Amino acid sequence: MTKLKIKSGDTVKVIAGDNKGQQGTVQKVLKDKNKAIVEGVNLVSKHQKPSAANPQGGIVKQEAAIHISNLTLLTSNGDATRVGYRVEGDKKVRFSKKSNEVI
C-alpha cells in the first residue's frame, strides 16, 4: 500500500471528474480504498428512512468519497501543489514541492 500524502484537515482542490474545480476541506481519509471525503464536494442524495433520531426521514444530501488521485493539495496562498516528505532534524515533515515550504 502506498503512503497517502493527503491528510484530514487539508484544503484540497478537485482536478478531475464531475466536480473539477471545487475546493473543500478533507473530513476523512479512507486509506484502504485510497479515497477521501471532502466537505461540500461530490454530494449525493441518500434516501433516509424515518428513525428515532430522525423522525422526518426523506432525501438527505451528503458527501461521498472521491479518489485521492483526483485531488491536489492547496497551499496557504491557494496554489495547487504536490507533496513531498523530508527529514528536518529528527522529524519527518511534509513540504510543498512548488514553494518548498513545510505544510
N, C-alpha and C positions, 0 to 999 in steps of 0.2 A: 504494500500500500504506500502511495506517495504521500509526502508531507503537504498538508494544505496550508497555503500561505494567507488565507483569509480567515479572520477570527471574528467571534461575536463582538459587536460594538463598532466594527469598522464601517466606514462610509464607502459604499461601492456604487458603481455605475454599470448598467446592463449594456453589453457591447454587441449582443446578437440575439435574434429571436423576436417574438411579437412585442416585447416590452423594451426594445432597443432605445437607449437614450434616457431611460428613467433612472432616478437615483434613490437611494434609501440606506438605512442602517441595518446591518446584519443582526437579526434577532437570535438565530440559532444556526449552527453548522452541523449537518448530518454527515459525519466522517465516513461511515460505512457505505453511503450512497454517493459521495462526492457532490453533495448538494447543500444549498444554504436557503434559509427563509429570510427574505428581505422585506422590511417594513414598507407597505404601500405598493409593492411590485408583485406582478403575477397573481392578481386577485381572481379567485374562483368562487362560484356560487355553491354553497353547501346547503342541502335541504335538512334542516334541523327539526327533529321530532320533538313535540312538547314533552317536557320533563318537570320534575320538581324544581330544579334550578332555573329552568327556562320554560315557564308555563305557556308562553305565547307560541313558541316554535317558529316555523316559517323558513324563509330563504335568507341565509346569512352569507355575507361576503367575507372571505378570509384569504390570507396569503398562502400560496402553495410553494413548494420547494423549487428552486431553479438551479441548474447545474453550475458548478464553480467555474467551468471553462467559459461561461457566458458573462462572467463578472470581471471587473477590473477595479482595483483599489483606487480611491481618490485621496490625494494628499491634502494637507490642511488648507492649501490655497486653491483647491478644486481641480488640480491637474490629474489626469489618469496616469498611473504608473504601474510598473511591475515591481514585485517584491523580491528582495534578496535577504540572505542571512549572513552575518559576520560575527566574529567574536571580538568583543571590546573588553579588555581586562580578563575577567573570568566569566563574563556573561555573554550568552548568545542573544543577539538583538536583530530585529527586522529593520531593513532600511529601504528607502525608495531608490530604485535604480535610475530614475530620472534626475532627482535633485541630490541624491546621495545623503539625505538626512534620515535620522533614526525615526522610526514610526512609533 
